[in-house]
Amino acid sequence: MLLEDKQAGTLIEILDLEALISPTKDTVPGRNQAGQEEQDPEDYSKQNLAFPSGEDLPRCWLDADYRTA
């Protein structure tokens, strides 16, 4: 799955989908897709990621207490 880094505007290949959808994890391992060579994996803050369409990630992926106001 590819997500966009909101700050840099580059695409990030997400390497662990379970970490992405887990609301208890603040970061997710991924690989920056900028350039022609494959980049080393890094941890990315889920708060700084969005779908390539510009939509933010679902709240249930970011906040373990999303059901409470």
C-alpha angles and dihedrals in degrees: 000000000000123000130177125245102230094209101044098028091225128130119253122203106221111223100187116042093180090059089048095056095038109101090203093065119080096189136041129201114244146152123240110235096206115119131017099276121076109257126224116261117265135179114253127196110244089219089067095051130089137167114272088251089065096254117137120241115270114273091235088065092053108034124049089198095050092131094062121075 
